[in-house]
């Protein structure tokens, strides 16, 4: 095991906080300080890795989490994290491809497809699932469920809700509109 001073430890903690792997950090320590450090020794300074009961001093944990928070907050400074920048790069690539005047160039089609995916939001983690016209996703109720939904409709009507409001309420709960006449009859 390499003998590490505070400067080495600080460097290791900050690199790990920036999502570098223990191998990458070990190589960086070698390049920066000419100190051979083992991956497992580096891993000790990462509070997100097991075992949880290790005795990493609070000082290094605090520095790790502070560095991680700052690192994540600076995402906006990275140009490629912005859709507009990515679209501008795609446009420049497309302009160059079109200027080359190559016929039937598959790269042009791929570039256009890339732009469509970018604009369509395919590269985001956000997914919205909804039913027709943005409403609830319709579910097909079995016979027993139809009876229960009919009882729910009656309760809503008993509480003084108008029939159309009660129907809308059931639809918002996921009852298919086509099931409502069946429910009403029960």
N, C-alpha and C positions, 0 to 999 in steps of 0.2 A: 504494500500500500504506500502510495506517495504521501509525503508529508506536505499538508496544505496550510498556507498562511491565510489570513483574513481576506487578502486581496483575491487569492485563488477561489476561496469559498464564495465570495460575493459574485465573482464572475460566473461561477458554476450555477448559483441560484438564479441569477438574472437570465442566463441563457436558457435554463430549464423553464423559467416562467414565460419565455417567449416561444414555447412549444418546440424547442430543439430536442432531439433525441439524446439519450445518454452517450451514444456513440459519437454523434456530431459534437457534443460538448467536450468529450474527452479529446477529440481531434483538435478542437479549438483551443483547449488548454495547452496542448502540446505546441501548437503553432504560436500562441500568444506568450506563453511563459516558459516554454521548453521543459515542461514537467509532464512525465508520463503518469497519467491517472487512469485507473481501471473504470470501465463502465459501471460496475456495481458500486464503486466508491462514489461516482457521480450521482447515481440513482438515489443514494441516501439523502441527497439534498432536495429531492422532489417530494413535497408533502402530499401529492396526489397519488403516489405509488404506494403499494403495500410493502411491508407490513405497516399497518396503521399505528401500532404501538412503538414504533422506533423512536428513539430519543433525539429527534432533530430539535435543536434549541428554538425557542419561540422567536428569537431575533431573526433567524433565517426564514422561518415560516412567514413572518410579517413582511420581510423584504420580498419574498416570493410573491405573495398575494398582492402587494402594492405594485410590483413590477408588472404582474399579469394584468391587473386592472388598467394600468397606464397603457400597456401594449394594446389591449383590446380597444381602448378609447381612441387610439390613433389610427384605427382602420380607415377612417374617412380621408386620411392623408394619402392613402394608396390610390393612385389614379384608377387602376383597373377595377377597383371596388365600385365604381360609378357607371351606371348604365350608359350615360351619354358618352363617356370616354370610350367605352367598348364599341358603341355604335360608330363613333368617329373613326376608330381603327378599322373596323369592318368596311366602312365607306372608302377609306384610303386604299385598302386591299382591292376592293371591287373596281375602283377607278383605274388602278394599275393593270388589273386583269383585262378590263375592257379596252384600255389604251393599246394593249398588245395585239388587239384585233384577231385573236384566235377564235376560230369558229368551233362550235360544239365543245367548248372548254368546260369540263366537269367542275373545275375549280370555281368558275363563276356561279354555277348552280349551288355548290356547297357554301359559297360565301353568302349568297342570297338566303339560303336556308338558315345559315347561322344568324343572320340579321333578323329573320322572322322569329326564330326561337328566342332571341334576345328581347325583341319587342313584345312577344307573346307571354313573356314571363316564365318561360320553361326553366330558367336557371335560378329560380327563387325557391325557397323552402315553403313558401306560402301556398297552400292549396285550399280552395273553398269548394265545399261540396254542398249542393242544394238540389232541390227538385225543380219541377217545371216553374218557370217565371220567378226563380229565386226563392221559392217557398220551401217548405219541408220536403224531405225525400219521402215519396209515398211508400207505404208498406202495405203488403197484402195481408189482410187479417183473415185468420181461419174462422170457422164457424163459431167456436167458443169465444173468440175475441170479438166477433161481430156482436154477440149477445152482450158482452161486457161493455162494448162501445155504445150499444143502444141504451144501456142503463146509464152510462155517463151522459149521453145526450138528454135523457129524461131528467137527470139531476140538474143539469145546466138550465133546462127549461123551468124546472121547479124553483130554482134560485132567482128566477125573474129575467133570465137572459132571453133575448129575442131569438127566434129560430135561426135566422141567418147568422147572428153572432155566435150561437152555439155550434153551428156547422163550421164556421170559420175557425173557431177554437179547436174543434176536433181535427180539422185539416192541419192546423198549426202543430198539433200533437202527433202528426204523422199518419192520420187516417186518410186513405184514398178518397177522393171526391166521389168516385163511382160507388163506394161502399156506403155513402151517407144515406141514399134512399133506402137501402136495406136496413140500415141502423134505425132510420126514422120509423120504418114499419114495425120494428120489433117492440 
